Amino acid sequence: MRRSRLLLSAGLMLMSTGLASAQNNTQRNLILFIPDGLRALKVSPETAPAMAEIRDKGVNLKNSHSLFPTFTMANGSAMSTGHYLGDTGVFSNTIYTAYTSVPAGDTVVPFIENDAVLGDIDEHFNGNYLNEETILKLARDKQYSTAAIGKLGPTFQFDHTDRPGEAGLHSIVLDDATGGKNSVPLSEEMKAALTKAGLPLATPPRGDNSKAGDAKTPGTTVANVAQQAYLADVTTKVVLPMFKARGKPFVLVFWSRDPDGSQHNTGDSLNQIKPGINGPTSMAGIKNADNNLAQIRKALDELGLAASTNIIVSADHGFSTISKESKTSPSAKVSYDDTPKDFLPMGFVALDLAKALDLPLFDPNDKNAKIEGNKHPKAGNGVLGKDPTKPDVVVATNGGSDLIYIPSKDRKLARKVINALLQQDYVSGLFVHDDLGNFLGTLPLSQLSLKGKAATPHPAIVVNFRSYASDCGEAPTNCSVQVADTVLRQGQGMHGSFSRGDTMNFMAAIGPDFKAGYVDELPVSNADVGATAAKLMGLTTKPKGSLIGRVMTEAMPNGETPKAYVGSVKSRPTESGLRTVLNFQRVGSQRYFDTAGFPGRTLGLEAEGDKQKTAGK
């Protein structure tokens, strides 16, 4: 047994004595602002002045990394715990839980951006499905004031084990669902404070911003302004004044749904790649999030809290425009009522695997109804096998990547699944659970820190989809396009792939414990955000897993600057020459994943011939 408690990050060893002693003598506040889905290179003084100011006057964390799979709940789990996904078990937004979740609609593949669903999963995994403590839980235990405000799902995840009615301090949790049937209840103190401030006790709906459209009807053309204005008002007019009055340090998380929501549902280019997520609706979403941040910073100034408050801004992931095109998919050759001709339907992975494996397909989101003829699963998810209650294969559909589970852990079945996927042009890289063995063309989950102490079931295979850059006239990452298994349409927005457009998220920091006007060239990730937040607040824990982010010491006064290295891992090729390649950076033993997939099929991962041409110039 170790004699002392462990700091949340293994990066503690890099902290200098001067930095450590300075932080131990001064109590600070922390605000973590998450602009969901914000691409790093879309921030400028014109598009997002508040975020550009933090980046340019504080620390520019320019070598940024979202964790793969690049989804909201996955990266939220990393920011909230400082651990990689192999430890948190949040492998995507939709996961297989191996039991039927009633709040999720009686399904074994729940979409977990939902407070009631998260509570249900907690109950089935020893009260804490993350299997690690969050920074808000640790801060509460240390008598800090804590709050999480914003988007439904990831907001509650930051303190999901806090139970109203129990003794002790509680976090303020206020999200999209507040005031509704299954929402986290407000305390009497919060109700009184909201009423005094003239604010309602229920969060307003998204309105037109929630309209995704369909194959014939464009989605939204407006940002999520009204809902987020309310959440920003709650933060600045109620919560921050309340925290100041308490006279204790605080940790506050603000999760902005924009630009993610506006980019997903954009109605600017129905069934067309351009402008995709570079149209006016997406830009309005970026500006909306920026306005929320500006309002929060103004309130800090007016309350006299700016000088003692550190701010970390970190998007959960980047973003891409959706493509629904494939020349090899059998499902794309079938006619569906809600899918344009020759486009991939919702659930194309489940449909194509069912055909390739000659297994019946059932819909876990429709009482296990059998999928036949020109039907597809309602939410894309599928259970394959003769008995849907004892499936041979489970497909959890997510967007730019999908998860495949094989409950029996049958190696021969895994090989059949892999061989079927290798035939599809929409696939770009396969990652297989280490316990299943080695397969040509694939890499093990452990290479991505996806195999760890997770309480939830590990996927057998993670499927990355093809991505490329359109000729949108901007940097390639801003022009990222990806095949996506989603109900959304070609031309709308998605993420989840190993494209550099998805792994490159916006990150910056400012405050008394960060350098001023500093450009950080070292790679950083969302796991580092959680680890650094814990260090800044002096939070300690006894981690169960070892897949932990590092403290960003180089961004702090008197902090040490470690060295970084570049590396790659390549699988053995298949007979047809396909091989999964992973490009990464490294600081110590910490890996930062840039891109992965089949060369030439992932944005940022050149084809082998192109590399040789470039080297010869």
Protein Blocks (a to p, Z undefined) as FASTA:
>chain_A
ZZbdcdfbfklmmpcfklmmmmmmpccdddddddehiafklgcfklmmmlmmmmmmmccd
fbgcddddddfklmmmmmmnopafklnopabfbdcehiacfknoppabdcfbbfklmmmm
mmmngoianopacfklmmmmnopacddedjehjlmmmmmmbcghiacjddddddfknoia
klccddfklmmmmmmnopafbdcdekjmlpnbjfklccdfbdckklmmmmmmmmmmmmmm
mmmmnopacddddddfbfklmmmmockbghiabgkjmbfklmmmmmmmmmmmmmmmmmmm
mnopmmmpccddddfbdcddddfbdfkbmklmpccfkbcehiacehklmmmmmmmnopac
ddfklgoiacehjbdcfklpacedjblklcfbdcddfbjaccdddfkopaklmmmmmmmm
mmpmkbgcdaddfknopcehiacfklnopaccbfbdcdfbdcddddddddehpafklmgc
cddddfbdehiacehiacfklmmccdddedjkbcehiacfbdcdfklmmmmmmmmnopac
ddfbfcdcdddfklpghiacdddddddddddddfkopacddddddehjbccdfbgcjehi
aghiacfklmmmmmmZZ
